[in-house]
Amino acid sequence: MIPLAPTDYDAIRLSLQVSLAATLLSLPFGFAVAYLITFVRFRGRVLVEVLVNLPLTLPPVVVGYFLLLLLGKHGWLGSLFNAAGIRLIFTLKAAVIACAVVGFPLLVRSMRIGMEGIDPQLINASRTLGARWYDTLLTVILPLSFPGLVAGSSLMFARSLGEFGATIIVAGNIPGVTQTIPLAIYEYASSPTSETMALSLCIVSVAISLVVLFLHESMAKKMARKN
Amino acid sequence: MKNIIRMLISLFCLLILAAPAVAGDVNLFIAASLKEVINELSDSFARKSPGVKFVKNYGASGALVKQIENGAPSDVFISANLEWMEYLKNKNLAEVSSIGNFTYNAMVFAGAPGKASSMRDLIKLERIAIGSPKSVPAGKYATEAFKKAGIDKQLGKKLVMAKDVRECLMYAERGEVDGAFVYRTDVLQAKQAKMLFTVPQELYPRVTYPMAMTGEGAKNRDATAFFAYLQSDEAKRVLLKYGFSSR
């Protein structure tokens, strides 16, 4: 058995919690944005595409810093929330937001690929048969793009598990509260006496990632067979 | 195409030829709280002996020790506690005869005025920044003080771990935490955060900065000269100017 401190178990739990929350939170928005980009022709579509994909290429630290400016005690969203008695910075909420922003492009990308794979004739047929746009959305587009949705969610979940740069800036490193696996490893890694602790948490991290990716692959295969 | 390949090859050659450290360099591994002092001392030393180039690495003492242990080129190491110097000594990475005390400091609590005035008040606060005790001496001193004051359990989930004492101070500066445990001298560098109270000395061991040359450093003539300069009266004056105590 690999040695783990109580705060390490907290870190594992928090990592899974944050990743799951970020993915679930992003699903409706991701679906809406993917739908918008794929099916709706409007001005500034390229701009939306670029903005959505921006976190993919930006250093996560930059995302984190922008979020800090936005959500910090003196930030314009942060001060609004503060007035409402909600504290964002250095809480688990901030960690979820950071993961949601950083992982969002992955989600949208996979969903788009799923939606673009739908035969447009099926959509047109449903419309000519009298379906409203939301009928088409729920009964044609959603089921047919489901593989993309699942693939995107699992990718985003995996990405969130590894989120470090943005998280450490907005959520801080509070053991048992916001310290996720990468943050705990980072703390161990800078201490000469914590070599084995760092290593055992690394092994846990690899194991979780492997499980998620295997699930992702097997699901993708299953979907491909179905189609 | 040919040009591109030639360019890539020359770029590659440049990369592998770039030597990590030049012989004339003096590599300083210094506790983060000494940043301004060492900057000033190394600048004035460099003015007196041109040709000496300093490579300065500031950070948590524990993190610096880990880097040295893993083979980072280093000549002079100053820690913010005795523990990490002891660790380096036990690994045979410090020149034992060179080990001495550079200066002393004290722990304070800094933040926005009115937040707290004693250790007891900390329980009421929401977020307190300390250096990660695993590698940051200031964090270790702070946690020891919490234990002695009997408030470590209540503070458990309020502590934001910073990577070094200066990050700790920055959290307090930006007002993202209610306060931070830093050194007395750090607060002098702050613009927003004010010193709210000094941590009673009976709660933690005295903040001592031991200094040493590494094995490599002892062979580096410039490093030896700088090491001697650090113990000069001039250095003591600079330390005093930045609020450090010589005794």
HADDOCK unambig.tbl for C-alpha pairs under 7 A between the chains (distance, minus, plus):
assign (segid A and resid 72 and name CA) (segid B and resid 176 and name CA) 6.80 0.50 0.50
assign (segid A and resid 73 and name CA) (segid B and resid 176 and name CA) 6.21 0.50 0.50
assign (segid A and resid 172 and name CA) (segid B and resid 160 and name CA) 6.09 0.50 0.50
assign (segid A and resid 173 and name CA) (segid B and resid 160 and name CA) 5.38 0.50 0.50
assign (segid A and resid 173 and name CA) (segid B and resid 161 and name CA) 5.02 0.50 0.50
assign (segid A and resid 174 and name CA) (segid B and resid 157 and name CA) 6.82 0.50 0.50
assign (segid A and resid 174 and name CA) (segid B and resid 159 and name CA) 5.76 0.50 0.50
assign (segid A and resid 174 and name CA) (segid B and resid 160 and name CA) 4.60 0.50 0.50
assign (segid A and resid 174 and name CA) (segid B and resid 161 and name CA) 5.83 0.50 0.50
assign (segid A and resid 175 and name CA) (segid B and resid 157 and name CA) 6.83 0.50 0.50
assign (segid A and resid 176 and name CA) (segid B and resid 157 and name CA) 6.48 0.50 0.50
assign (segid A and resid 177 and name CA) (segid B and resid 157 and name CA) 6.42 0.50 0.50
assign (segid A and resid 190 and name CA) (segid B and resid 62 and name CA) 6.78 0.50 0.50
assign (segid A and resid 190 and name CA) (segid B and resid 63 and name CA) 4.52 0.50 0.50
assign (segid A and resid 190 and name CA) (segid B and resid 66 and name CA) 6.73 0.50 0.50
assign (segid A and resid 190 and name CA) (segid B and resid 135 and name CA) 6.27 0.50 0.50
assign (segid A and resid 191 and name CA) (segid B and resid 62 and name CA) 5.45 0.50 0.50
assign (segid A and resid 191 and name CA) (segid B and resid 63 and name CA) 5.53 0.50 0.50
assign (segid A and resid 191 and name CA) (segid B and resid 66 and name CA) 6.41 0.50 0.50
assign (segid A and resid 191 and name CA) (segid B and resid 134 and name CA) 5.61 0.50 0.50
assign (segid A and resid 191 and name CA) (segid B and resid 135 and name CA) 4.82 0.50 0.50
assign (segid A and resid 192 and name CA) (segid B and resid 62 and name CA) 6.41 0.50 0.50
assign (segid A and resid 192 and name CA) (segid B and resid 63 and name CA) 6.97 0.50 0.50
assign (segid A and resid 192 and name CA) (segid B and resid 65 and name CA) 6.78 0.50 0.50
assign (segid A and resid 192 and name CA) (segid B and resid 66 and name CA) 4.79 0.50 0.50
